[in-house]
Amino acid sequence: MKKLKFFLLVFTAAAMFACKQKSAESPVKSITIKHTELGRETMFRITCESFDHYFPDAMVKKLNTKAAIDSVMDELYIMKNIDNDNKPDVRAKILITHADHKTDTVCLGASVLKYKGSTYETPQTLLKLIQE
């Protein structure tokens, strides 16, 4: 019985710690989307770091409403992870600003995107959201 109580205590503590870790990320305060024409061709691949240099006049959308933010974040949560190291030919940057003023960057190409160090298949619904 003592082993069961000890196991339940450890399990409860681990579950509480896991929940705290998951919620540790600050809520999203705003999203800024910088983009050019998604089908725009260039002679070489545009990296995330050079996007602002090559597209200084990129269109900018600012999302501040909960519904707009949730629609973008929902798309980011359901993306399909790709195990290869493809780099996107960047046509859009999504800047996600959290309430604690930390910013995450999504580097988006027509077929793949980079987010938090991982490569994902670009959701077509996200491309449509950007083009609206």
C-alpha positions in Angstrom: 0.0 0.0 0.0 2.9 2.4 0.8 4.4 1.7 -2.6 1.0 2.6 -4.3 0.8 5.9 -2.3 4.4 6.7 -3.2 3.7 6.0 -6.8 0.5 8.1 -6.8 2.4 11.0 -5.2 5.2 10.8 -7.7 2.8 10.5 -10.6 0.8 13.5 -9.4 3.9 15.6 -9.0 5.1 14.6 -12.4 1.8 15.4 -14.0 1.7 18.8 -12.3 5.2 19.6 -13.5 4.3 18.6 -17.0 1.3 20.8 -17.1 3.3 23.7 -15.7 6.0 23.2 -18.4 3.4 23.1 -21.2 1.7 26.3 -20.1 5.1 28.0 -19.5 4.9 29.6 -23.0 3.4 33.0 -22.7 0.1 33.6 -24.6 0.3 35.2 -28.1 -0.3 38.9 -28.0 0.0 39.7 -31.7 1.1 38.3 -35.1 2.8 40.2 -37.8 2.9 38.7 -41.3 5.4 40.1 -43.8 4.9 38.6 -47.3 5.5 39.1 -50.9 3.7 37.3 -53.8 3.9 33.7 -52.8 4.5 32.6 -56.4 7.2 35.2 -57.0 10.3 33.7 -58.6 13.9 34.6 -57.9 17.2 33.4 -59.4 18.3 32.0 -56.0 16.8 30.8 -52.8 15.8 33.5 -50.3 16.7 32.6 -46.7 14.8 33.8 -43.7 17.7 36.0 -42.6 17.8 37.8 -46.1 14.0 38.1 -46.6 13.9 41.7 -45.4 16.9 42.6 -47.5 15.4 41.3 -50.8 11.8 42.3 -50.1 12.1 45.6 -48.2 8.6 46.6 -49.5 6.9 43.4 -48.4 3.2 43.7 -47.5 2.5 43.7 -43.8 -0.5 42.4 -41.9 -0.9 42.8 -38.2 -3.2 40.5 -36.4 -4.3 41.6 -32.9 -7.8 40.1 -32.5 -8.1 36.8 -30.7 -10.0 35.2 -33.6 -7.3 36.1 -36.1 -4.5 35.0 -33.9 -6.2 31.7 -33.1 -6.8 31.0 -36.8 -3.1 31.3 -37.5 -1.9 29.5 -34.4 -4.4 26.6 -35.1 -2.7 26.1 -38.5 0.7 26.1 -36.9 -0.3 23.5 -34.3 -1.6 20.9 -36.9 1.3 21.1 -39.4 2.8 17.9 -40.7 6.5 17.6 -39.6 9.0 16.6 -42.4 12.0 14.7 -41.3 14.3 16.1 -44.0 16.4 19.3 -43.7 14.8 21.2 -46.6 15.1 24.9 -46.3 12.2 27.1 -47.5 12.5 29.6 -50.3 11.1 32.2 -48.1 8.2 34.3 -49.3 6.7 35.2 -45.9 7.8 35.7 -42.3 5.3 35.3 -39.5 6.4 37.1 -36.3 4.6 35.8 -33.3 4.9 38.1 -30.3 4.0 36.7 -26.9 2.7 38.6 -23.9 6.2 38.4 -22.3 7.6 40.2 -25.5 9.4 37.1 -26.8 9.1 36.6 -30.5 8.9 33.4 -32.5 9.6 33.5 -36.3 8.0 31.3 -38.9 9.9 31.3 -42.2 7.4 30.3 -44.9 8.0 29.0 -48.4 5.4 27.7 -50.8 6.0 24.0 -50.0 8.0 24.0 -46.7 8.4 26.2 -43.7 10.7 26.4 -40.7 9.3 27.0 -37.2 11.2 26.5 -33.9 14.1 24.7 -35.6 11.9 22.1 -37.3 10.8 21.7 -41.0 7.1 21.4 -41.8 5.0 21.0 -44.9 3.4 24.4 -45.6 -0.4 24.1 -45.0 -2.4 25.4 -48.0 -4.9 26.9 -45.6 -2.1 29.0 -44.1 -1.1 30.3 -47.5 -4.7 31.2 -48.2 -4.9 33.1 -44.9 -1.8 35.1 -45.8 -3.1 36.0 -49.3 -6.5 37.2 -48.0 
